[in-house]
């Protein structure tokens, strides 16, 4: 069996080109790394926070219920009523967002959802606790609006100064 020099040369070139590609693809670098020559550790950048996962209606209501229970001092029955009503209407709001309707239709639908939710809560809770819940919701929304206004004012001040 005679080996031709051409074949041996081709095999040698093939091995010469394929092995570095294969090791690079699988991450084998035989202990050699550019950064391994440095003695100081590499500062790591913070990874950008990934997009928050979409929460289900139950998870959203579950996060808010402890605050509501504490503020209104609800008993077990009232907790169940409030939780089920909020879950139902949060689910409807999520579905409305998924549909991505035009702005005016979205506004109308969300107003209907809020009205229906308000009616069911009014029917399911005593009047004093219902009024407390409405106040609690207004305070929550007002806090968000105030924070947005403060941020906007701060930006305006910075822009006018700079």
VOVO-737778 format. One record per residue: residue number from 1; residue in one letter; x, z, y of N, C-alpha, C in turn. Coordinates in nm, 3 decimals, m for minus. Layout:
(NUM; "A"; (X; Z; Y); (X; Z; Y); (X; Z; Y)) ...
This chain:
(1; "X"; (0.083; 0.000; m0.117); (0.000; 0.000; 0.000); (0.087; 0.000; 0.123)) (2; "X"; (0.081; m0.104; 0.192); (0.163; m0.116; 0.310); (0.077; m0.083; 0.433)) (3; "X"; (0.135; m0.004; 0.521); (0.069; 0.026; 0.647); (0.125; m0.065; 0.753)) (4; "X"; (0.038; m0.125; 0.822); (0.080; m0.214; 0.928); (0.102; m0.130; 1.054)) (5; "X"; (0.204; m0.161; 1.129); (0.239; m0.086; 1.250); (0.127; m0.098; 1.353)) (6; "X"; (0.057; m0.208; 1.355); (m0.053; m0.224; 1.450); (m0.162; m0.120; 1.424)) (7; "X"; (m0.194; m0.101; 1.298); (m0.298; m0.005; 1.265); (m0.256; 0.137; 1.299)) (8; "X"; (m0.132; 0.171; 1.271); (m0.081; 0.304; 1.303); (m0.083; 0.324; 1.455)) (9; "X"; (m0.044; 0.223; 1.530); (m0.044; 0.231; 1.675); (m0.186; 0.248; 1.730)) (10; "X"; (m0.282; 0.176; 1.673); (m0.421; 0.189; 1.716); (m0.475; 0.329; 1.686)) (11; "X"; (m0.446; 0.380; 1.569); (m0.490; 0.515; 1.533); (m0.427; 0.617; 1.626)) (12; "X"; (m0.300; 0.601; 1.654); (m0.230; 0.694; 1.743); (m0.292; 0.691; 1.883)) (13; "X"; (m0.319; 0.572; 1.937); (m0.381; 0.561; 2.069); (m0.523; 0.620; 2.068)) (14; "X"; (m0.595; 0.595; 1.960); (m0.730; 0.649; 1.949); (m0.726; 0.802; 1.953)) (15; "X"; (m0.639; 0.861; 1.876); (m0.626; 1.007; 1.874); (m0.580; 1.057; 2.010)) (16; "X"; (m0.490; 0.986; 2.073); (m0.437; 1.026; 2.203); (m0.546; 1.030; 2.311)) (17; "X"; (m0.641; 0.938; 2.305); (m0.746; 0.933; 2.405); (m0.870; 1.017; 2.369)) (18; "X"; (m0.900; 1.032; 2.241); (m1.023; 1.099; 2.199); (m1.009; 1.252; 2.203)) (19; "X"; (m0.897; 1.305; 2.162); (m0.882; 1.451; 2.156); (m0.897; 1.517; 2.293)) (20; "X"; (m0.834; 1.468; 2.399); (m0.857; 1.533; 2.529); (m1.003; 1.526; 2.574)) (21; "X"; (m1.069; 1.415; 2.547); (m1.210; 1.403; 2.583); (m1.294; 1.503; 2.505)) (22; "X"; (m1.268; 1.516; 2.377); (m1.345; 1.608; 2.294); (m1.322; 1.752; 2.336)) (23; "X"; (m1.198; 1.788; 2.366); (m1.172; 1.926; 2.406); (m1.233; 1.955; 2.543)) (24; "X"; (m1.233; 1.858; 2.631); (m1.292; 1.879; 2.762); (m1.444; 1.894; 2.750)) (25; "X"; (m1.502; 1.816; 2.661); (m1.646; 1.820; 2.644); (m1.692; 1.954; 2.587)) (26; "X"; (m1.615; 2.010; 2.496); (m1.653; 2.136; 2.435); (m1.593; 2.257; 2.503)) (27; "X"; (m1.515; 2.237; 2.605); (m1.463; 2.349; 2.683); (m1.338; 2.411; 2.627)) (28; "X"; (m1.274; 2.348; 2.530); (m1.150; 2.403; 2.479); (m1.037; 2.360; 2.572)) (29; "X"; (m0.967; 2.458; 2.625); (m0.858; 2.421; 2.713); (m0.728; 2.487; 2.671)) (30; "X"; (m0.721; 2.535; 2.551); (m0.600; 2.593; 2.494); (m0.539; 2.700; 2.583)) (31; "X"; (m0.623; 2.776; 2.649); (m0.574; 2.886; 2.730); (m0.524; 2.844; 2.867)) (32; "X"; (m0.525; 2.716; 2.896); (m0.476; 2.672; 3.026); (m0.594; 2.659; 3.121)) (33; "X"; (m0.579; 2.720; 3.234); (m0.683; 2.713; 3.336); (m0.612; 2.721; 3.470)) (34; "X"; (m0.652; 2.640; 3.564); (m0.587; 2.642; 3.695); (m0.589; 2.781; 3.755)) (35; "X"; (m0.699; 2.848; 3.742); (m0.715; 2.980; 3.803); (m0.643; 3.089; 3.726)) (36; "X"; (m0.599; 3.059; 3.602); (m0.532; 3.163; 3.524); (m0.393; 3.192; 3.582)) (37; "X"; (m0.340; 3.103; 3.666); (m0.209; 3.127; 3.725); (m0.215; 3.230; 3.837)) (38; "X"; (m0.332; 3.249; 3.893); (m0.346; 3.346; 4.001); (m0.359; 3.487; 3.943)) (39; "X"; (m0.306; 3.581; 4.017); (m0.320; 3.719; 3.974); (m0.447; 3.782; 4.031)) (40; "X"; (m0.492; 3.732; 4.145); (m0.609; 3.793; 4.208); (m0.737; 3.736; 4.146)) (41; "X"; (m0.838; 3.820; 4.135); (m0.964; 3.770; 4.078); (m1.033; 3.677; 4.176)) (42; "X"; (m1.110; 3.590; 4.124); (m1.181; 3.492; 4.205); (m1.308; 3.558; 4.258)) (43; "X"; (m1.329; 3.555; 4.389); (m1.454; 3.611; 4.438); (m1.570; 3.523; 4.396)) (44; "X"; (m1.672; 3.585; 4.346); (m1.787; 3.510; 4.298); (m1.893; 3.503; 4.407)) (45; "X"; (m1.945; 3.386; 4.427); (m2.054; 3.367; 4.522); (m2.182; 3.416; 4.456)) (46; "X"; (m2.271; 3.471; 4.537); (m2.399; 3.511; 4.483); (m2.476; 3.386; 4.445)) (47; "X"; (m2.537; 3.392; 4.329); (m2.616; 3.278; 4.286); (m2.743; 3.274; 4.368)) (48; "X"; (m2.783; 3.157; 4.410); (m2.907; 3.150; 4.487); (m3.024; 3.196; 4.399)) (49; "X"; (m3.113; 3.270; 4.460); (m3.225; 3.320; 4.383); (m3.312; 3.203; 4.341)) (50; "X"; (m3.347; 3.206; 4.215); (m3.429; 3.097; 4.166); (m3.572; 3.113; 4.218)) (51; "X"; (m3.644; 3.008; 4.210); (m3.781; 3.008; 4.259); (m3.860; 3.114; 4.180)) (52; "X"; (m3.935; 3.198; 4.250); (m4.008; 3.301; 4.178); (m4.106; 3.239; 4.080)) (53; "X"; (m4.116; 3.306; 3.967); (m4.206; 3.254; 3.866); (m4.350; 3.269; 3.912)) (54; "X"; (m4.432; 3.179; 3.868); (m4.573; 3.187; 3.903); (m4.636; 3.301; 3.825)) (55; "X"; (m4.696; 3.393; 3.899); (m4.759; 3.507; 3.837); (m4.903; 3.474; 3.801)) (56; "X"; (m4.951; 3.537; 3.696); (m5.091; 3.520; 3.660); (m5.175; 3.612; 3.747)) (57; "X"; (m5.305; 3.588; 3.745); (m5.397; 3.670; 3.824); (m5.389; 3.816; 3.780)) (58; "X"; (m5.377; 3.840; 3.650); (m5.369; 3.977; 3.599); (m5.244; 4.048; 3.651)) (59; "X"; (m5.132; 3.976; 3.655); (m5.008; 4.036; 3.704); (m5.017; 4.068; 3.853)) (60; "X"; (m5.076; 3.978; 3.930); (m5.089; 4.001; 4.074); (m5.177; 4.123; 4.100)) (61; "X"; (m5.292; 4.128; 4.033); (m5.382; 4.241; 4.051); (m5.318; 4.368; 3.998)) (62; "X"; (m5.246; 4.358; 3.888); (m5.177; 4.475; 3.831); (m5.077; 4.536; 3.928)) (63; "X"; (m5.013; 4.454; 4.008); (m4.917; 4.504; 4.108); (m4.987; 4.574; 4.224)) (64; "X"; (m5.106; 4.526; 4.259); (m5.178; 4.581; 4.374); (m5.266; 4.701; 4.339)) (65; "X"; (m5.309; 4.710; 4.214); (m5.404; 4.814; 4.176); (m5.354; 4.957; 4.202)) (66; "X"; (m5.230; 4.992; 4.173); (m5.187; 5.130; 4.201); (m5.205; 5.170; 4.347)) (67; "X"; (m5.177; 5.078; 4.439); (m5.196; 5.107; 4.581); (m5.343; 5.128; 4.613)) (68; "X"; (m5.427; 5.043; 4.556); (m5.571; 5.053; 4.581); (m5.626; 5.182; 4.522)) (69; "X"; (m5.586; 5.213; 4.399); (m5.635; 5.335; 4.333); (m5.595; 5.458; 4.413)) (70; "X"; (m5.470; 5.460; 4.459); (m5.422; 5.575; 4.535); (m5.495; 5.588; 4.669)) (71; "X"; (m5.514; 5.477; 4.737); (m5.577; 5.482; 4.869); (m5.725; 5.517; 4.862)) (72; "X"; (m5.794; 5.467; 4.760); (m5.939; 5.486; 4.752); (m5.982; 5.598; 4.659)) (73; "X"; (m5.888; 5.650; 4.579); (m5.916; 5.755; 4.481); (m6.030; 5.712; 4.388)) (74; "X"; (m6.008; 5.601; 4.319); (m6.109; 5.544; 4.231); (m6.110; 5.615; 4.097)) (75; "X"; (m6.231; 5.629; 4.037); (m6.238; 5.681; 3.901); (m6.217; 5.565; 3.803)) (76; "X"; (m6.219; 5.594; 3.673); (m6.187; 5.490; 3.574); (m6.285; 5.373; 3.579)) (77; "X"; (m6.413; 5.403; 3.593); (m6.514; 5.297; 3.598); (m6.492; 5.208; 3.721)) (78; "X"; (m6.470; 5.270; 3.835); (m6.449; 5.194; 3.958); (m6.320; 5.112; 3.950)) (79; "X"; (m6.219; 5.168; 3.886); (m6.093; 5.094; 3.867); (m6.119; 4.967; 3.787)) (80; "X"; (m6.196; 4.981; 3.679); (m6.225; 4.865; 3.594); (m6.305; 4.760; 3.671)) (81; "X"; (m6.403; 4.806; 3.749); (m6.485; 4.712; 3.826); (m6.399; 4.637; 3.927)) (82; "X"; (m6.321; 4.710; 4.006); (m6.238; 4.648; 4.109); (m6.136; 4.554; 4.046)) (83; "X"; (m6.072; 4.599; 3.940); (m5.970; 4.517; 3.874); (m6.030; 4.386; 3.822)) (84; "X"; (m6.145; 4.394; 3.755); (m6.203; 4.272; 3.699); (m6.249; 4.175; 3.810)) (85; "X"; (m6.307; 4.230; 3.917); (m6.353; 4.144; 4.027); (m6.233; 4.078; 4.096)) (86; "X"; (m6.131; 4.157; 4.127); (m6.013; 4.100; 4.194); (m5.945; 3.996; 4.107)) (87; "X"; (m5.934; 4.024; 3.976); (m5.870; 3.929; 3.885); (m5.946; 3.797; 3.883)) (88; "X"; (m6.078; 3.806; 3.879); (m6.162; 3.686; 3.877); (m6.137; 3.600; 4.000)) (89; "X"; (m6.137; 3.663; 4.117); (m6.126; 3.584; 4.240); (m5.982; 3.544; 4.271)) (90; "X"; (m5.885; 3.621; 4.227); (m5.745; 3.578; 4.241); (m5.722; 3.455; 4.154)) (91; "X"; (m5.781; 3.455; 4.035); (m5.770; 3.339; 3.947); (m5.830; 3.216; 4.013)) (92; "X"; (m5.944; 3.232; 4.078); (m6.007; 3.120; 4.148); (m5.918; 3.071; 4.262)) (93; "X"; (m5.854; 3.164; 4.333); (m5.764; 3.124; 4.442); (m5.644; 3.047; 4.389)) (94; "X"; (m5.590; 3.091; 4.276); (m5.477; 3.022; 4.214); (m5.518; 2.880; 4.174)) (95; "X"; (m5.635; 2.869; 4.114); (m5.684; 2.737; 4.074); (m5.705; 2.646; 4.195)) (96; "X"; (m5.750; 2.705; 4.306); (m5.769; 2.628; 4.429); (m5.635; 2.576; 4.481)) (97; "X"; (m5.532; 2.658; 4.473); (m5.399; 2.614; 4.518); (m5.346; 2.502; 4.429)) (98; "X"; (m5.374; 2.511; 4.301); (m5.326; 2.409; 4.208); (m5.391; 2.273; 4.238)) (99; "X"; (m5.517; 2.276; 4.280); (m5.588; 2.150; 4.308); (m5.530; 2.074; 4.427)) (100; "X"; (m5.470; 2.147; 4.522); (m5.410; 2.087; 4.642); (m5.509; 1.994; 4.714)) (101; "X"; (m5.622; 2.053; 4.750); (m5.725; 1.978; 4.824); (m5.683; 1.964; 4.970)) (102; "X"; (m5.752; 1.880; 5.045); (m5.725; 1.871; 5.190); (m5.748; 2.008; 5.257)) (103; "X"; (m5.689; 2.026; 5.373); (m5.689; 2.157; 5.439); (m5.828; 2.209; 5.468)) (104; "X"; (m5.917; 2.123; 5.515); (m6.051; 2.171; 5.550); (m6.131; 2.213; 5.426)) (105; "X"; (m6.119; 2.138; 5.317); (m6.188; 2.175; 5.193); (m6.129; 2.302; 5.134)) (106; "X"; (m5.997; 2.316; 5.142); (m5.933; 2.436; 5.092); (m5.980; 2.557; 5.171)) (107; "X"; (m5.989; 2.544; 5.301); (m6.034; 2.654; 5.387); (m6.177; 2.694; 5.351)) (108; "X"; (m6.265; 2.595; 5.336); (m6.404; 2.623; 5.301); (m6.414; 2.694; 5.167)) (109; "X"; (m6.340; 2.643; 5.068); (m6.346; 2.701; 4.934); (m6.291; 2.844; 4.934)) (110; "X"; (m6.183; 2.868; 5.008); (m6.127; 3.003; 5.010); (m6.220; 3.099; 5.083)) (111; "X"; (m6.293; 3.052; 5.184); (m6.392; 3.137; 5.251); (m6.505; 3.173; 5.156)) (112; "X"; (m6.549; 3.077; 5.075); (m6.653; 3.105; 4.975); (m6.603; 3.207; 4.874)) (113; "X"; (m6.480; 3.190; 4.830); (m6.422; 3.284; 4.734); (m6.420; 3.424; 4.793)) (114; "X"; (m6.375; 3.438; 4.918); (m6.369; 3.570; 4.983); (m6.508; 3.631; 4.997)) (115; "X"; (m6.606; 3.550; 5.037); (m6.742; 3.600; 5.053); (m6.800; 3.648; 4.920)) (116; "X"; (m6.783; 3.567; 4.815); (m6.833; 3.607; 4.684); (m6.765; 3.734; 4.635)) (117; "X"; (m6.635; 3.744; 4.657); (m6.561; 3.863; 4.618); (m6.614; 3.985; 4.693)) (118; "X"; (m6.636; 3.968; 4.822); (m6.685; 4.078; 4.905); (m6.822; 4.124; 4.856)) (119; "X"; (m6.910; 4.030; 4.825); (m7.043; 4.064; 4.776); (m7.037; 4.141; 4.644)) (120; "X"; (m6.954; 4.094; 4.551); (m6.943; 4.162; 4.421); (m6.883; 4.301; 4.437)) (121; "X"; (m6.782; 4.314; 4.521); (m6.723; 4.446; 4.543); (m6.824; 4.540; 4.607)) (122; "X"; (m6.903; 4.488; 4.698); (m7.005; 4.570; 4.766); (m7.108; 4.618; 4.664)) (123; "X"; (m7.143; 4.533; 4.570); (m7.241; 4.570; 4.467); (m7.182; 4.666; 4.365)) (124; "X"; (m7.052; 4.657; 4.340); (m6.990; 4.737; 4.234); (m6.933; 4.870; 4.279)) (125; "X"; (m6.916; 4.892; 4.409); (m6.855; 5.016; 4.459); (m6.952; 5.090; 4.550)) (126; "X"; (m6.935; 5.221; 4.559); (m7.012; 5.295; 4.659); (m6.974; 5.246; 4.799)) (127; "X"; (m7.064; 5.261; 4.893); (m7.046; 5.204; 5.026); (m6.920; 5.255; 5.095)) (128; "X"; (m6.893; 5.387; 5.086); (m6.775; 5.442; 5.154); (m6.645; 5.386; 5.097)) (129; "X"; (m6.637; 5.373; 4.964); (m6.516; 5.319; 4.902); (m6.501; 5.169; 4.930)) (130; "X"; (m6.615; 5.099; 4.937); (m6.611; 4.958; 4.971); (m6.554; 4.940; 5.112)) (131; "X"; (m6.603; 5.021; 5.206); (m6.554; 5.014; 5.344); (m6.405; 5.046; 5.352)) (132; "X"; (m6.361; 5.145; 5.273); (m6.218; 5.179; 5.270); (m6.136; 5.062; 5.216)) (133; "X"; (m6.189; 4.996; 5.114); (m6.118; 4.882; 5.056); (m6.107; 4.768; 5.156)) (134; "X"; (m6.214; 4.743; 5.229); (m6.212; 4.637; 5.331); (m6.107; 4.671; 5.437)) (135; "X"; (m6.104; 4.797; 5.480); (m6.004; 4.840; 5.579); (m5.863; 4.825; 5.525)) (136; "X"; (m5.844; 4.863; 5.399); (m5.713; 4.852; 5.337); (m5.668; 4.706; 5.334)) (137; "X"; (m5.758; 4.616; 5.299); (m5.724; 4.474; 5.296); (m5.690; 4.423; 5.435)) (138; "X"; (m5.766; 4.465; 5.535); (m5.739; 4.422; 5.673); (m5.602; 4.472; 5.718)) (139; "X"; (m5.571; 4.598; 5.687); (m5.441; 4.654; 5.726); (m5.328; 4.577; 5.660)) (140; "X"; (m5.347; 4.541; 5.533); (m5.245; 4.465; 5.463); (m5.222; 4.330; 5.527)) (141; "X"; (m5.330; 4.263; 5.562); (m5.318; 4.133; 5.626); (m5.260; 4.146; 5.766)) (142; "X"; (m5.301; 4.250; 5.838); (m5.249; 4.269; 5.973); (m5.100; 4.298; 5.971)) (143; "X"; (m5.052; 4.374; 5.871); (m4.909; 4.401; 5.861); (m4.831; 4.272; 5.846)) (144; "X"; (m4.881; 4.183; 5.762); (m4.813; 4.056; 5.740); (m4.811; 3.975; 5.869)) (145; "X"; (m4.925; 3.970; 5.938); (m4.932; 3.892; 6.063); (m4.839; 3.952; 6.169)) (146; "X"; (m4.835; 4.086; 6.179); (m4.749; 4.151; 6.277); (m4.602; 4.122; 6.246)) (147; "X"; (m4.565; 4.127; 6.118); (m4.426; 4.099; 6.082); (m4.389; 3.956; 6.118)) (148; "X"; (m4.480; 3.861; 6.095); (m4.452; 3.722; 6.129); (m4.437; 3.706; 6.280)) (149; "X"; (m4.523; 3.775; 6.356); (m4.515; 3.766; 6.502); (m4.384; 3.825; 6.552)) (150; "X"; (m4.341; 3.939; 6.493); (m4.215; 4.001; 6.534); (m4.098; 3.907; 6.506)) (151; "X"; (m4.098; 3.845; 6.389); (m3.990; 3.753; 6.357); (m3.988; 3.636; 6.454)) (152; "X"; (m4.107; 3.585; 6.486); (m4.116; 3.472; 6.578); (m4.067; 3.512; 6.716)) (153; "X"; (m4.105; 3.633; 6.763); (m4.060; 3.680; 6.894); (m3.908; 3.696; 6.896)) (154; "X"; (m3.853; 3.750; 6.786); (m3.707; 3.767; 6.780); (m3.637; 3.631; 6.785)) (155; "X"; (m3.691; 3.531; 6.716); (m3.631; 3.398; 6.718); (m3.638; 3.340; 6.859)) (156; "X"; (m3.753; 3.359; 6.926); (m3.769; 3.308; 7.061); (m3.670; 3.373; 7.156)) (157; "X"; (m3.649; 3.505; 7.142); (m3.553; 3.574; 7.227); (m3.412; 3.523; 7.204)) (158; "X"; (m3.375; 3.502; 7.078); (m3.242; 3.451; 7.046); (m3.222; 3.311; 7.104)) (159; "X"; (m3.326; 3.229; 7.093); (m3.316; 3.092; 7.145); (m3.303; 3.090; 7.296)) (160; "X"; (m3.374; 3.182; 7.363); (m3.368; 3.184; 7.509); (m3.234; 3.240; 7.560)) (161; "X"; (m3.176; 3.332; 7.482); (m3.047; 3.390; 7.521); (m2.933; 3.291; 7.496)) (162; "X"; (m2.942; 3.218; 7.385); (m2.831; 3.134; 7.343); (m2.837; 3.000; 7.396)) 
